[in-house]
Amino acid sequence: MKRPVRLAAVLCTAALPLLGACALDSGTARDHSAESPRPNATTTVAPDSAAQLADRYRKASGNKDVYGIQRADGPGGVPLLTVWTHNAVDDAEPFDRLKVSLTDYLKREEDVDLGKGYLMDVFGPDGGIQHRFDARP
């Protein structure tokens, strides 16, 4: 009886890294081979233009932990949003609130067209990737 339990524990432990990798690139499945790879880490200092955009976002009732927002053209012209946050919590619920708040602000105040979707990378206080989100249809 101990052998099946031990085998199940080993299999579950081996599957954990695979499940964690799935959480980083949520959204619909598609072939990303033609796209340039996005970094899994960045500096802990946001560029000046990203800090200025984050400042405008915070002043408009945005998330107080966000200290950098950079917008670039991603694959197919969809916006690639890079976000720097002081918040070390990488749970789904705070991320869901952040993405709604940020995208609403960008559409309303910065005239960013999100009609074709967007890509969002959120980096935590240590520069490590917290969330990688693909919101393309």
DRENTORKE-768878 format. One record per residue: y, z, x of N, C-alpha, C in turn; residue in one letter. Coordinates in steps of 0.1 Angstrom, whole numbers, plus 2048, in hexadecimal, padded with zeros to 3 digits. Example, Ala and Ser with C-alpha at 12.3 -4.5 7.8 and 13.67 -1.06 7.14 Angstrom:
7C784E8847D384E87B7DF84E884A7EA8478807F584788980084F881S
END
This chain:
7F480080880080080080D800809M80C80681481880781D81B7F9822K8117F08258147E382B81D7DA822R81A7D98148237D180C8317D680BP8337E380B8407E980B8477E6818V8417E78238477E483084A7D6831R8427CD82C8457BE82D8517BB824L8527C181885D7BF81086A7C4816A86A7CF81D8757D482487A7CB82FA8707C58378737BC8428797AF83CV8747AA83187979E82B8877A0825L8897AB81F8977AE81A8A17AF825C89D7B68308A67B883C8A97AA842T89F7A18428A17948488AA78B83FA8AA78E8328B27868298C178A829A8C479682D8D279B82C8DC792833L8D978D8408E37848468E577783EP8DB7738388DC7668308E5769824L8E377481D8EC7778128FA779816L8FD77F82190A781826911774829G90A76A82E90F75D831913756824A90C75881A90F75180D91C757807C91F76380992B76980393776380AA93775F81794275A81D94774D818L93E74481394273780F93E736800D94573D7F794173C7E99477307E3S94372C7D89487207D193C7167CFG94070A7CD9357007CA92F6FB7D7T9236F67D691C6F17E29216E27E4A9246DF7F09286D17F49256CF803R9266C38079236C08159316C281DD9316CC82693D6CF82E93C6C883BH9326C083E9306BB84C93C6B2851S9436AC84894E6A384C95B6AB84EA95B6B784A9676C084B9686C7858E9746C985D9756D18699726DF866S96B6E58709676F386E9736FD86DP97270786597D71186397971D86CR98372387297F72E87B97A73B873P97274287A96D74F87497575B879N97E75988298776388799475D88BA99F76588B9AC76188F9B376D896T9BF76A89A9C77758A09CB77F895T9CF78B8989D379488F9E279388BT9E97898929F77878909F8779889V9FF77A87DA0176D876A0D76687CAA0C75887CA18751880A24754878PA3075287EA3D755877A3E74F869DA3B742868A3C73C85BA32742851SA26746855A1D74D84CA2275B848AA28762852A2E76F84EA3976D845AA42763846A4D76183DA4875E82EQA3D75582DA38752820A3275F81ALA2B767822A2577481DA3077D819AA3B77D820A4678681CA4C78280EDA4D77580CA527707FFA487747F4RA3B7727F7A307767EEA307857EAYA3278D7F4A3279C7F1A3E7A07E9RA4A7997ECA5679C7E4A557987D6KA4C78E7D3A4A78A7C5A3E7917BFAA3C79E7C3A327A77BDA247A37C2SA2379D7CEA167997D4A0F7A57DAGA037A37DF9FB7AD7E5A027B37F2NA057C07F2A0D7C67FDA057C580BK9F87C380B9F17C38179F17B581ED9F57AB8179F679D81DA0279C826V9FF799832A0A79783CA0B789842YA0378083DA047728419FD769838GA0475E8359FE75382CA02746832I9F873E8369FA73183C9F4727833Q9FC71C8309F77118289F6705830R9EB6FE8309E96F28389E16E882FA9E16DB8329D96D282B9CA6D3830D9C26D58269B36D68299AD6C9826G9A06C88269986BC82499C6B6816P99E6A98169A26A280A9B06A5805G9B86AC80D9C56AF8099C76BC801G9BC6C37FF9BD6D07F79C36DA800V9CB6E37FB9D16EE8039C66F780AP9C86F98169C070381E9C970F820L9C671A8199CE72681A9C7730824L9CF73582D9CA73F8379D374B834T9CC7568329D276382E9CF76E838V9D977583C9D77818459DA78D83DW9D179783D9D37A38369D07B083ET9D87BA83B9D57C78429CA7CE83BH9C67CA82F9BB7D18289AD7CE82EN9A77D88329997D683898E7D582EA9917D88219877D78179847C8814V9777C48159747B681396B7B4806D96D7BD7FC9667BD7F096B7B17E7D9627AD7DE9657A17D69717A47CCA9727B07C697C7B37BC98A7B27C2E98D7B87CD99B7B67D399E7A87D7P9937A17DC9957937DF99878A7D3F99278D7C89947867BB9A37887B7D9A77947B79B57977B49BF7907BDR9BC7907CA9C47897D49C577A7D1L9BA7747CF9BA7657CE9C27617C1K9C07697B69C87667AA9D77687ACV9DA7737B29E87767B49EF76C7BES9E87697C89ED75F7D29EE7517CDL9E474C7C69E573F7C19EF73E7B6T9F07487AD9FB7487A3A087477A9DA0B74F7B4A1874F7BBA1A7417C1YA1073C7C8A1372F7CFA167247C5LA0F7237BAA127197AFA2071B7A9KA237287A6A2F72B79FA3C72A7A8RA3B7307B4A477327BCA487287C7EA3D7237CCA3D71A7D8A3970C7D5EA377097C8A336FB7C3A276F57CADA1D6FD7CDA116F97D3A086F37C9VA036E77CA9FB6E07C19EC6E47C4D9E66EC7BB9D86F07BC9CF6E97B2L9D46DD7AD9CC6D67A39BF6D07A8G9BE6CE7B69B16C97BB9AA6D57C2K9AE6E17BF9A86ED7C49AE6F17D1G9A86FA7D99AD6FF7E59A27067EDY9A57087FA99C7108029A471C807L99D7278079A473380C99C73B815M9A273F82199B74782B9A475482CD99E76082A9A576C82B9A0774838V9A97778409A677E84D9AB78D84CF9A27968509A67A484F9AE7A985BG9B07B685C9B97BB8669B47BA874P9A77B88769A17B58839A07A7887D9A579E87E9A578F88199878987DG98E79187798278B873983786865G97A77C86297A77685497578084AI97C78183F97778A834972782829Q97977782697576E81B97876081EH96F75781A97074981B96D74380ER97773D8079767397F997972A7F8F9707237F19727157EE9747137DFD9807107DA98370F7CC9857017C8A97F6F77CF97F6E97CB9766E77C0R9796DE7B79706DA7AC9646D37B0P
END
